[in-house]
Amino acid sequence: LLRGLGDARLAEAIRRMHADPARPWTIAELAKEAALSRSAFFDRFVRGVGVPPMEYLLAWRMALAKDLLRRREADIAEV
């Protein structure tokens, strides 16, 4: 994550994912946020972050869900 945030283009996409994790993001939308083509964004993300963008987004969503459940702020149906 830190390497991804160190890359100005990837950082913008990562910030957007973190700001709106429920949005149905696509590679095309994230690539646009990063001002890169889809293939360049995908390759750069994997090299910088270590996992594909959608895998990263899924892991972020699961971490948020786990935290909500742990703090008992929402039940499973809401999460």
HTML snippet that shows the backbone in 3Dmol.js (N, CA, C, O; Angstrom):
<script src="https://3Dmol.org/build/3Dmol-min.js"></script>
<div id="view" style="width:600px;height:400px;position:relative"></div>
<script>
const pdb = `
ATOM      1  N   LEU A   1       0.824  -1.199   0.000  1.00  0.00           N
ATOM      2  CA  LEU A   1       0.000   0.000   0.000  1.00  0.00           C
ATOM      3  C   LEU A   1       0.863   1.256   0.000  1.00  0.00           C
ATOM      4  O   LEU A   1       0.587   2.200  -0.741  1.00  0.00           O
ATOM      5  N   LEU A   2       1.896   1.271   0.820  1.00  0.00           N
ATOM      6  CA  LEU A   2       2.732   2.475   0.891  1.00  0.00           C
ATOM      7  C   LEU A   2       3.415   2.775  -0.431  1.00  0.00           C
ATOM      8  O   LEU A   2       3.540   3.936  -0.820  1.00  0.00           O
ATOM      9  N   ARG A   3       3.858   1.730  -1.122  1.00  0.00           N
ATOM     10  CA  ARG A   3       4.470   1.957  -2.438  1.00  0.00           C
ATOM     11  C   ARG A   3       3.447   2.498  -3.413  1.00  0.00           C
ATOM     12  O   ARG A   3       3.761   3.359  -4.235  1.00  0.00           O
ATOM     13  N   GLY A   4       2.221   1.996  -3.328  1.00  0.00           N
ATOM     14  CA  GLY A   4       1.158   2.494  -4.194  1.00  0.00           C
ATOM     15  C   GLY A   4       0.838   3.949  -3.902  1.00  0.00           C
ATOM     16  O   GLY A   4       0.626   4.735  -4.825  1.00  0.00           O
ATOM     17  N   LEU A   5       0.800   4.317  -2.623  1.00  0.00           N
ATOM     18  CA  LEU A   5       0.530   5.704  -2.254  1.00  0.00           C
ATOM     19  C   LEU A   5       1.703   6.618  -2.601  1.00  0.00           C
ATOM     20  O   LEU A   5       1.532   7.830  -2.734  1.00  0.00           O
ATOM     21  N   GLY A   6       2.882   6.041  -2.745  1.00  0.00           N
ATOM     22  CA  GLY A   6       4.050   6.812  -3.144  1.00  0.00           C
ATOM     23  C   GLY A   6       4.056   7.156  -4.619  1.00  0.00           C
ATOM     24  O   GLY A   6       4.819   8.017  -5.056  1.00  0.00           O
ATOM     25  N   ASP A   7       3.215   6.495  -5.385  1.00  0.00           N
ATOM     26  CA  ASP A   7       3.071   6.763  -6.815  1.00  0.00           C
ATOM     27  C   ASP A   7       1.874   7.699  -6.967  1.00  0.00           C
ATOM     28  O   ASP A   7       0.745   7.308  -6.670  1.00  0.00           O
ATOM     29  N   ALA A   8       2.104   8.919  -7.423  1.00  0.00           N
ATOM     30  CA  ALA A   8       1.048   9.938  -7.480  1.00  0.00           C
ATOM     31  C   ALA A   8      -0.180   9.468  -8.253  1.00  0.00           C
ATOM     32  O   ALA A   8      -1.307   9.760  -7.854  1.00  0.00           O
ATOM     33  N   ARG A   9       0.017   8.761  -9.332  1.00  0.00           N
ATOM     34  CA  ARG A   9      -1.133   8.309 -10.140  1.00  0.00           C
ATOM     35  C   ARG A   9      -1.916   7.203  -9.439  1.00  0.00           C
ATOM     36  O   ARG A   9      -3.146   7.232  -9.405  1.00  0.00           O
ATOM     37  N   LEU A  10      -1.209   6.244  -8.891  1.00  0.00           N
ATOM     38  CA  LEU A  10      -1.891   5.169  -8.167  1.00  0.00           C
ATOM     39  C   LEU A  10      -2.544   5.697  -6.900  1.00  0.00           C
ATOM     40  O   LEU A  10      -3.628   5.254  -6.522  1.00  0.00           O
ATOM     41  N   ALA A  11      -1.888   6.638  -6.251  1.00  0.00           N
ATOM     42  CA  ALA A  11      -2.420   7.185  -4.999  1.00  0.00           C
ATOM     43  C   ALA A  11      -3.802   7.779  -5.200  1.00  0.00           C
ATOM     44  O   ALA A  11      -4.670   7.631  -4.340  1.00  0.00           O
ATOM     45  N   GLU A  12      -4.014   8.436  -6.304  1.00  0.00           N
ATOM     46  CA  GLU A  12      -5.330   9.027  -6.564  1.00  0.00           C
ATOM     47  C   GLU A  12      -6.402   7.955  -6.656  1.00  0.00           C
ATOM     48  O   GLU A  12      -7.479   8.112  -6.082  1.00  0.00           O
ATOM     49  N   ALA A  13      -6.131   6.883  -7.356  1.00  0.00           N
ATOM     50  CA  ALA A  13      -7.096   5.787  -7.467  1.00  0.00           C
ATOM     51  C   ALA A  13      -7.325   5.119  -6.113  1.00  0.00           C
ATOM     52  O   ALA A  13      -8.461   4.795  -5.765  1.00  0.00           O
ATOM     53  N   ILE A  14      -6.260   4.913  -5.355  1.00  0.00           N
ATOM     54  CA  ILE A  14      -6.378   4.287  -4.037  1.00  0.00           C
ATOM     55  C   ILE A  14      -7.206   5.173  -3.101  1.00  0.00           C
ATOM     56  O   ILE A  14      -8.062   4.680  -2.365  1.00  0.00           O
ATOM     57  N   ARG A  15      -6.945   6.474  -3.135  1.00  0.00           N
ATOM     58  CA  ARG A  15      -7.733   7.396  -2.295  1.00  0.00           C
ATOM     59  C   ARG A  15      -9.209   7.340  -2.663  1.00  0.00           C
ATOM     60  O   ARG A  15     -10.069   7.374  -1.784  1.00  0.00           O
ATOM     61  N   ARG A  16      -9.504   7.256  -3.939  1.00  0.00           N
ATOM     62  CA  ARG A  16     -10.907   7.181  -4.379  1.00  0.00           C
ATOM     63  C   ARG A  16     -11.560   5.889  -3.899  1.00  0.00           C
ATOM     64  O   ARG A  16     -12.708   5.900  -3.454  1.00  0.00           O
ATOM     65  N   MET A  17     -10.833   4.775  -3.986  1.00  0.00           N
ATOM     66  CA  MET A  17     -11.374   3.498  -3.503  1.00  0.00           C
ATOM     67  C   MET A  17     -11.658   3.572  -2.005  1.00  0.00           C
ATOM     68  O   MET A  17     -12.688   3.086  -1.537  1.00  0.00           O
ATOM     69  N   HIS A  18     -10.752   4.174  -1.265  1.00  0.00           N
ATOM     70  CA  HIS A  18     -10.917   4.274   0.178  1.00  0.00           C
ATOM     71  C   HIS A  18     -12.053   5.223   0.542  1.00  0.00           C
ATOM     72  O   HIS A  18     -12.757   5.000   1.527  1.00  0.00           O
ATOM     73  N   ALA A  19     -12.233   6.268  -0.240  1.00  0.00           N
ATOM     74  CA  ALA A  19     -13.274   7.256   0.045  1.00  0.00           C
ATOM     75  C   ALA A  19     -14.676   6.727  -0.260  1.00  0.00           C
ATOM     76  O   ALA A  19     -15.646   7.128   0.383  1.00  0.00           O
ATOM     77  N   ASP A  20     -14.781   5.839  -1.227  1.00  0.00           N
ATOM     78  CA  ASP A  20     -16.097   5.345  -1.646  1.00  0.00           C
ATOM     79  C   ASP A  20     -16.026   3.847  -1.952  1.00  0.00           C
ATOM     80  O   ASP A  20     -16.169   3.445  -3.106  1.00  0.00           O
ATOM     81  N   PRO A  21     -15.805   3.020  -0.922  1.00  0.00           N
ATOM     82  CA  PRO A  21     -15.619   1.587  -1.160  1.00  0.00           C
ATOM     83  C   PRO A  21     -16.870   0.870  -1.665  1.00  0.00           C
ATOM     84  O   PRO A  21     -16.763  -0.195  -2.274  1.00  0.00           O
ATOM     85  N   ALA A  22     -18.042   1.431  -1.425  1.00  0.00           N
ATOM     86  CA  ALA A  22     -19.279   0.775  -1.855  1.00  0.00           C
ATOM     87  C   ALA A  22     -19.573   1.007  -3.343  1.00  0.00           C
ATOM     88  O   ALA A  22     -20.406   0.316  -3.930  1.00  0.00           O
ATOM     89  N   ARG A  23     -18.908   1.949  -3.928  1.00  0.00           N
ATOM     90  CA  ARG A  23     -19.119   2.238  -5.357  1.00  0.00           C
ATOM     91  C   ARG A  23     -18.703   1.024  -6.183  1.00  0.00           C
ATOM     92  O   ARG A  23     -17.696   0.383  -5.882  1.00  0.00           O
ATOM     93  N   PRO A  24     -19.469   0.710  -7.212  1.00  0.00           N
ATOM     94  CA  PRO A  24     -19.097  -0.436  -8.070  1.00  0.00           C
ATOM     95  C   PRO A  24     -17.975  -0.061  -9.049  1.00  0.00           C
ATOM     96  O   PRO A  24     -18.207   0.079 -10.250  1.00  0.00           O
ATOM     97  N   TRP A  25     -16.775   0.095  -8.524  1.00  0.00           N
ATOM     98  CA  TRP A  25     -15.631   0.530  -9.315  1.00  0.00           C
ATOM     99  C   TRP A  25     -15.325  -0.440 -10.447  1.00  0.00           C
ATOM    100  O   TRP A  25     -15.526  -1.648 -10.322  1.00  0.00           O
ATOM    101  N   THR A  26     -14.842   0.104 -11.541  1.00  0.00           N
ATOM    102  CA  THR A  26     -14.337  -0.696 -12.656  1.00  0.00           C
ATOM    103  C   THR A  26     -12.875  -0.294 -12.887  1.00  0.00           C
ATOM    104  O   THR A  26     -12.425   0.761 -12.440  1.00  0.00           O
ATOM    105  N   ILE A  27     -12.161  -1.149 -13.584  1.00  0.00           N
ATOM    106  CA  ILE A  27     -10.775  -0.818 -13.937  1.00  0.00           C
ATOM    107  C   ILE A  27     -10.754   0.459 -14.760  1.00  0.00           C
ATOM    108  O   ILE A  27      -9.877   1.302 -14.572  1.00  0.00           O
ATOM    109  N   ALA A  28     -11.707   0.612 -15.669  1.00  0.00           N
ATOM    110  CA  ALA A  28     -11.746   1.807 -16.515  1.00  0.00           C
ATOM    111  C   ALA A  28     -11.897   3.077 -15.679  1.00  0.00           C
ATOM    112  O   ALA A  28     -11.221   4.072 -15.941  1.00  0.00           O
ATOM    113  N   GLU A  29     -12.773   3.054 -14.680  1.00  0.00           N
ATOM    114  CA  GLU A  29     -12.961   4.230 -13.825  1.00  0.00           C
ATOM    115  C   GLU A  29     -11.713   4.537 -13.005  1.00  0.00           C
ATOM    116  O   GLU A  29     -11.304   5.692 -12.892  1.00  0.00           O
ATOM    117  N   LEU A  30     -11.116   3.504 -12.441  1.00  0.00           N
ATOM    118  CA  LEU A  30      -9.912   3.712 -11.636  1.00  0.00           C
ATOM    119  C   LEU A  30      -8.752   4.186 -12.502  1.00  0.00           C
ATOM    120  O   LEU A  30      -7.966   5.039 -12.089  1.00  0.00           O
ATOM    121  N   ALA A  31      -8.650   3.630 -13.703  1.00  0.00           N
ATOM    122  CA  ALA A  31      -7.593   4.063 -14.624  1.00  0.00           C
ATOM    123  C   ALA A  31      -7.775   5.535 -14.977  1.00  0.00           C
ATOM    124  O   ALA A  31      -6.801   6.282 -15.077  1.00  0.00           O
ATOM    125  N   LYS A  32      -9.019   5.944 -15.163  1.00  0.00           N
ATOM    126  CA  LYS A  32      -9.300   7.349 -15.464  1.00  0.00           C
ATOM    127  C   LYS A  32      -8.881   8.242 -14.300  1.00  0.00           C
ATOM    128  O   LYS A  32      -8.312   9.313 -14.517  1.00  0.00           O
ATOM    129  N   GLU A  33      -9.154   7.815 -13.073  1.00  0.00           N
ATOM    130  CA  GLU A  33      -8.731   8.572 -11.893  1.00  0.00           C
ATOM    131  C   GLU A  33      -7.213   8.708 -11.852  1.00  0.00           C
ATOM    132  O   GLU A  33      -6.686   9.729 -11.410  1.00  0.00           O
ATOM    133  N   ALA A  34      -6.521   7.682 -12.311  1.00  0.00           N
ATOM    134  CA  ALA A  34      -5.057   7.677 -12.310  1.00  0.00           C
ATOM    135  C   ALA A  34      -4.463   8.305 -13.570  1.00  0.00           C
ATOM    136  O   ALA A  34      -3.245   8.416 -13.703  1.00  0.00           O
ATOM    137  N   ALA A  35      -5.329   8.712 -14.487  1.00  0.00           N
ATOM    138  CA  ALA A  35      -4.893   9.295 -15.762  1.00  0.00           C
ATOM    139  C   ALA A  35      -3.972   8.343 -16.531  1.00  0.00           C
ATOM    140  O   ALA A  35      -2.936   8.743 -17.062  1.00  0.00           O
ATOM    141  N   LEU A  36      -4.384   7.073 -16.573  1.00  0.00           N
ATOM    142  CA  LEU A  36      -3.639   6.039 -17.293  1.00  0.00           C
ATOM    143  C   LEU A  36      -4.603   5.217 -18.122  1.00  0.00           C
ATOM    144  O   LEU A  36      -5.809   5.230 -17.877  1.00  0.00           O
ATOM    145  N   SER A  37      -4.072   4.499 -19.108  1.00  0.00           N
ATOM    146  CA  SER A  37      -4.897   3.543 -19.834  1.00  0.00           C
ATOM    147  C   SER A  37      -5.218   2.389 -18.894  1.00  0.00           C
ATOM    148  O   SER A  37      -4.557   2.221 -17.869  1.00  0.00           O
ATOM    149  N   ARG A  38      -6.219   1.602 -19.233  1.00  0.00           N
ATOM    150  CA  ARG A  38      -6.591   0.479 -18.374  1.00  0.00           C
ATOM    151  C   ARG A  38      -5.435  -0.490 -18.191  1.00  0.00           C
ATOM    152  O   ARG A  38      -5.149  -0.909 -17.069  1.00  0.00           O
ATOM    153  N   SER A  39      -4.774  -0.847 -19.270  1.00  0.00           N
ATOM    154  CA  SER A  39      -3.691  -1.830 -19.164  1.00  0.00           C
ATOM    155  C   SER A  39      -2.491  -1.261 -18.410  1.00  0.00           C
ATOM    156  O   SER A  39      -1.871  -1.958 -17.606  1.00  0.00           O
ATOM    157  N   ALA A  40      -2.164   0.011 -18.670  1.00  0.00           N
ATOM    158  CA  ALA A  40      -1.046   0.637 -17.953  1.00  0.00           C
ATOM    159  C   ALA A  40      -1.369   0.752 -16.464  1.00  0.00           C
ATOM    160  O   ALA A  40      -0.502   0.524 -15.620  1.00  0.00           O
ATOM    161  N   PHE A  41      -2.611   1.105 -16.144  1.00  0.00           N
ATOM    162  CA  PHE A  41      -3.017   1.211 -14.746  1.00  0.00           C
ATOM    163  C   PHE A  41      -2.917  -0.143 -14.055  1.00  0.00           C
ATOM    164  O   PHE A  41      -2.351  -0.258 -12.968  1.00  0.00           O
ATOM    165  N   PHE A  42      -3.472  -1.165 -14.698  1.00  0.00           N
ATOM    166  CA  PHE A  42      -3.454  -2.506 -14.112  1.00  0.00           C
ATOM    167  C   PHE A  42      -2.025  -2.959 -13.842  1.00  0.00           C
ATOM    168  O   PHE A  42      -1.711  -3.407 -12.739  1.00  0.00           O
ATOM    169  N   ASP A  43      -1.165  -2.846 -14.837  1.00  0.00           N
ATOM    170  CA  ASP A  43       0.236  -3.276 -14.685  1.00  0.00           C
ATOM    171  C   ASP A  43       0.957  -2.471 -13.602  1.00  0.00           C
ATOM    172  O   ASP A  43       1.680  -3.030 -12.777  1.00  0.00           O
ATOM    173  N   ARG A  44       0.756  -1.179 -13.615  1.00  0.00           N
ATOM    174  CA  ARG A  44       1.424  -0.315 -12.639  1.00  0.00           C
ATOM    175  C   ARG A  44       0.917  -0.598 -11.223  1.00  0.00           C
ATOM    176  O   ARG A  44       1.693  -0.576 -10.267  1.00  0.00           O
ATOM    177  N   PHE A  45      -0.378  -0.862 -11.093  1.00  0.00           N
ATOM    178  CA  PHE A  45      -0.958  -1.164  -9.783  1.00  0.00           C
ATOM    179  C   PHE A  45      -0.378  -2.464  -9.240  1.00  0.00           C
ATOM    180  O   PHE A  45       0.023  -2.529  -8.078  1.00  0.00           O
ATOM    181  N   VAL A  46      -0.334  -3.490 -10.069  1.00  0.00           N
ATOM    182  CA  VAL A  46       0.202  -4.781  -9.625  1.00  0.00           C
ATOM    183  C   VAL A  46       1.667  -4.634  -9.218  1.00  0.00           C
ATOM    184  O   VAL A  46       2.083  -5.174  -8.193  1.00  0.00           O
ATOM    185  N   ARG A  47       2.446  -3.912 -10.011  1.00  0.00           N
ATOM    186  CA  ARG A  47       3.861  -3.709  -9.669  1.00  0.00           C
ATOM    187  C   ARG A  47       4.019  -2.878  -8.398  1.00  0.00           C
ATOM    188  O   ARG A  47       4.891  -3.158  -7.576  1.00  0.00           O
ATOM    189  N   GLY A  48       3.184  -1.867  -8.236  1.00  0.00           N
ATOM    190  CA  GLY A  48       3.322  -0.960  -7.100  1.00  0.00           C
ATOM    191  C   GLY A  48       2.730  -1.467  -5.800  1.00  0.00           C
ATOM    192  O   GLY A  48       3.301  -1.273  -4.726  1.00  0.00           O
ATOM    193  N   VAL A  49       1.575  -2.119  -5.904  1.00  0.00           N
ATOM    194  CA  VAL A  49       0.854  -2.543  -4.698  1.00  0.00           C
ATOM    195  C   VAL A  49       1.050  -4.028  -4.412  1.00  0.00           C
ATOM    196  O   VAL A  49       0.997  -4.453  -3.258  1.00  0.00           O
ATOM    197  N   GLY A  50       1.273  -4.807  -5.450  1.00  0.00           N
ATOM    198  CA  GLY A  50       1.525  -6.233  -5.253  1.00  0.00           C
ATOM    199  C   GLY A  50       0.346  -7.135  -5.530  1.00  0.00           C
ATOM    200  O   GLY A  50       0.490  -8.357  -5.550  1.00  0.00           O
ATOM    201  N   VAL A  51      -0.822  -6.548  -5.745  1.00  0.00           N
ATOM    202  CA  VAL A  51      -2.030  -7.313  -6.094  1.00  0.00           C
ATOM    203  C   VAL A  51      -2.810  -6.517  -7.134  1.00  0.00           C
ATOM    204  O   VAL A  51      -2.638  -5.303  -7.239  1.00  0.00           O
ATOM    205  N   PRO A  52      -3.667  -7.188  -7.906  1.00  0.00           N
ATOM    206  CA  PRO A  52      -4.496  -6.465  -8.871  1.00  0.00           C
ATOM    207  C   PRO A  52      -5.462  -5.497  -8.177  1.00  0.00           C
ATOM    208  O   PRO A  52      -5.817  -5.709  -7.017  1.00  0.00           O
ATOM    209  N   PRO A  53      -5.882  -4.453  -8.867  1.00  0.00           N
ATOM    210  CA  PRO A  53      -6.738  -3.437  -8.255  1.00  0.00           C
ATOM    211  C   PRO A  53      -8.036  -3.987  -7.653  1.00  0.00           C
ATOM    212  O   PRO A  53      -8.418  -3.583  -6.555  1.00  0.00           O
ATOM    213  N   MET A  54      -8.711  -4.888  -8.341  1.00  0.00           N
ATOM    214  CA  MET A  54      -9.978  -5.399  -7.830  1.00  0.00           C
ATOM    215  C   MET A  54      -9.760  -6.306  -6.620  1.00  0.00           C
ATOM    216  O   MET A  54     -10.609  -6.372  -5.731  1.00  0.00           O
ATOM    217  N   GLU A  55      -8.646  -6.991  -6.585  1.00  0.00           N
ATOM    218  CA  GLU A  55      -8.312  -7.810  -5.413  1.00  0.00           C
ATOM    219  C   GLU A  55      -8.029  -6.899  -4.217  1.00  0.00           C
ATOM    220  O   GLU A  55      -8.451  -7.183  -3.096  1.00  0.00           O
ATOM    221  N   TYR A  56      -7.317  -5.813  -4.465  1.00  0.00           N
ATOM    222  CA  TYR A  56      -7.050  -4.839  -3.406  1.00  0.00           C
ATOM    223  C   TYR A  56      -8.365  -4.257  -2.884  1.00  0.00           C
ATOM    224  O   TYR A  56      -8.568  -4.160  -1.674  1.00  0.00           O
ATOM    225  N   LEU A  57      -9.257  -3.869  -3.800  1.00  0.00           N
ATOM    226  CA  LEU A  57     -10.537  -3.287  -3.408  1.00  0.00           C
ATOM    227  C   LEU A  57     -11.360  -4.282  -2.590  1.00  0.00           C
ATOM    228  O   LEU A  57     -11.968  -3.899  -1.591  1.00  0.00           O
ATOM    229  N   LEU A  58     -11.389  -5.529  -2.991  1.00  0.00           N
ATOM    230  CA  LEU A  58     -12.111  -6.553  -2.234  1.00  0.00           C
ATOM    231  C   LEU A  58     -11.530  -6.693  -0.829  1.00  0.00           C
ATOM    232  O   LEU A  58     -12.276  -6.782   0.146  1.00  0.00           O
ATOM    233  N   ALA A  59     -10.213  -6.713  -0.723  1.00  0.00           N
ATOM    234  CA  ALA A  59      -9.574  -6.836   0.588  1.00  0.00           C
ATOM    235  C   ALA A  59      -9.908  -5.621   1.461  1.00  0.00           C
ATOM    236  O   ALA A  59     -10.134  -5.772   2.661  1.00  0.00           O
ATOM    237  N   TRP A  60      -9.942  -4.429   0.877  1.00  0.00           N
ATOM    238  CA  TRP A  60     -10.286  -3.222   1.618  1.00  0.00           C
ATOM    239  C   TRP A  60     -11.733  -3.298   2.110  1.00  0.00           C
ATOM    240  O   TRP A  60     -12.021  -2.971   3.262  1.00  0.00           O
ATOM    241  N   ARG A  61     -12.635  -3.727   1.237  1.00  0.00           N
ATOM    242  CA  ARG A  61     -14.041  -3.860   1.624  1.00  0.00           C
ATOM    243  C   ARG A  61     -14.210  -4.886   2.746  1.00  0.00           C
ATOM    244  O   ARG A  61     -14.980  -4.665   3.680  1.00  0.00           O
ATOM    245  N   MET A  62     -13.504  -5.987   2.654  1.00  0.00           N
ATOM    246  CA  MET A  62     -13.602  -7.020   3.689  1.00  0.00           C
ATOM    247  C   MET A  62     -13.035  -6.513   5.020  1.00  0.00           C
ATOM    248  O   MET A  62     -13.572  -6.837   6.079  1.00  0.00           O
ATOM    249  N   ALA A  63     -11.973  -5.734   4.979  1.00  0.00           N
ATOM    250  CA  ALA A  63     -11.406  -5.166   6.204  1.00  0.00           C
ATOM    251  C   ALA A  63     -12.407  -4.213   6.856  1.00  0.00           C
ATOM    252  O   ALA A  63     -12.559  -4.208   8.077  1.00  0.00           O
ATOM    253  N   LEU A  64     -13.080  -3.418   6.051  1.00  0.00           N
ATOM    254  CA  LEU A  64     -14.094  -2.509   6.586  1.00  0.00           C
ATOM    255  C   LEU A  64     -15.257  -3.284   7.195  1.00  0.00           C
ATOM    256  O   LEU A  64     -15.739  -2.947   8.276  1.00  0.00           O
ATOM    257  N   ALA A  65     -15.700  -4.316   6.498  1.00  0.00           N
ATOM    258  CA  ALA A  65     -16.807  -5.139   7.000  1.00  0.00           C
ATOM    259  C   ALA A  65     -16.427  -5.821   8.308  1.00  0.00           C
ATOM    260  O   ALA A  65     -17.214  -5.852   9.253  1.00  0.00           O
ATOM    261  N   LYS A  66     -15.239  -6.356   8.354  1.00  0.00           N
ATOM    262  CA  LYS A  66     -14.751  -7.020   9.567  1.00  0.00           C
ATOM    263  C   LYS A  66     -14.731  -6.042  10.737  1.00  0.00           C
ATOM    264  O   LYS A  66     -15.116  -6.391  11.853  1.00  0.00           O
ATOM    265  N   ASP A  67     -14.288  -4.831  10.479  1.00  0.00           N
ATOM    266  CA  ASP A  67     -14.228  -3.823  11.530  1.00  0.00           C
ATOM    267  C   ASP A  67     -15.635  -3.456  12.019  1.00  0.00           C
ATOM    268  O   ASP A  67     -15.859  -3.326  13.222  1.00  0.00           O
ATOM    269  N   LEU A  68     -16.574  -3.290  11.094  1.00  0.00           N
ATOM    270  CA  LEU A  68     -17.954  -2.984  11.477  1.00  0.00           C
ATOM    271  C   LEU A  68     -18.545  -4.091  12.340  1.00  0.00           C
ATOM    272  O   LEU A  68     -19.201  -3.826  13.347  1.00  0.00           O
ATOM    273  N   LEU A  69     -18.308  -5.323  11.939  1.00  0.00           N
ATOM    274  CA  LEU A  69     -18.832  -6.450  12.713  1.00  0.00           C
ATOM    275  C   LEU A  69     -18.152  -6.563  14.072  1.00  0.00           C
ATOM    276  O   LEU A  69     -18.808  -6.840  15.077  1.00  0.00           O
ATOM    277  N   ARG A  70     -16.868  -6.353  14.105  1.00  0.00           N
ATOM    278  CA  ARG A  70     -16.122  -6.440  15.358  1.00  0.00           C
ATOM    279  C   ARG A  70     -16.606  -5.386  16.357  1.00  0.00           C
ATOM    280  O   ARG A  70     -16.744  -5.664  17.548  1.00  0.00           O
ATOM    281  N   ARG A  71     -16.860  -4.178  15.858  1.00  0.00           N
ATOM    282  CA  ARG A  71     -17.314  -3.105  16.741  1.00  0.00           C
ATOM    283  C   ARG A  71     -18.824  -3.156  16.979  1.00  0.00           C
ATOM    284  O   ARG A  71     -19.379  -2.332  17.706  1.00  0.00           O
ATOM    285  N   ARG A  72     -19.469  -4.132  16.358  1.00  0.00           N
ATOM    286  CA  ARG A  72     -20.914  -4.333  16.497  1.00  0.00           C
ATOM    287  C   ARG A  72     -21.713  -3.094  16.109  1.00  0.00           C
ATOM    288  O   ARG A  72     -22.735  -2.777  16.718  1.00  0.00           O
ATOM    289  N   GLU A  73     -21.226  -2.404  15.086  1.00  0.00           N
ATOM    290  CA  GLU A  73     -21.917  -1.224  14.589  1.00  0.00           C
ATOM    291  C   GLU A  73     -22.949  -1.576  13.528  1.00  0.00           C
ATOM    292  O   GLU A  73     -23.778  -0.746  13.157  1.00  0.00           O
ATOM    293  N   ALA A  74     -22.893  -2.800  13.049  1.00  0.00           N
ATOM    294  CA  ALA A  74     -23.835  -3.250  12.034  1.00  0.00           C
ATOM    295  C   ALA A  74     -23.930  -4.762  12.117  1.00  0.00           C
ATOM    296  O   ALA A  74     -22.998  -5.431  12.562  1.00  0.00           O
ATOM    297  N   ASP A  75     -25.061  -5.293  11.685  1.00  0.00           N
ATOM    298  CA  ASP A  75     -25.170  -6.756  11.652  1.00  0.00           C
ATOM    299  C   ASP A  75     -24.789  -7.238  10.251  1.00  0.00           C
ATOM    300  O   ASP A  75     -24.566  -6.434   9.347  1.00  0.00           O
ATOM    301  N   ILE A  76     -24.721  -8.510  10.090  1.00  0.00           N
ATOM    302  CA  ILE A  76     -24.254  -9.092   8.826  1.00  0.00           C
ATOM    303  C   ILE A  76     -25.093  -8.633   7.643  1.00  0.00           C
ATOM    304  O   ILE A  76     -24.559  -8.341   6.573  1.00  0.00           O
ATOM    305  N   ALA A  77     -26.405  -8.570   7.833  1.00  0.00           N
ATOM    306  CA  ALA A  77     -27.296  -8.161   6.743  1.00  0.00           C
ATOM    307  C   ALA A  77     -26.990  -6.732   6.285  1.00  0.00           C
ATOM    308  O   ALA A  77     -27.024  -6.438   5.090  1.00  0.00           O
ATOM    309  N   GLU A  78     -26.698  -5.862   7.223  1.00  0.00           N
ATOM    310  CA  GLU A  78     -26.375  -4.476   6.870  1.00  0.00           C
ATOM    311  C   GLU A  78     -25.018  -4.366   6.180  1.00  0.00           C
ATOM    312  O   GLU A  78     -24.847  -3.615   5.220  1.00  0.00           O
ATOM    313  N   VAL A  79     -24.063  -5.133   6.693  1.00  0.00           N
ATOM    314  CA  VAL A  79     -22.732  -5.097   6.129  1.00  0.00           C
ATOM    315  C   VAL A  79     -22.766  -5.664   4.726  1.00  0.00           C
ATOM    316  O   VAL A  79     -21.732  -5.727   4.061  1.00  0.00           O
TER     317      VAL A  79
END
`;
const viewer = $3Dmol.createViewer("view");
viewer.addModel(pdb, "pdb");
viewer.setStyle({}, {cartoon: {color: "spectrum"}});
viewer.zoomTo();
viewer.render();
</script>
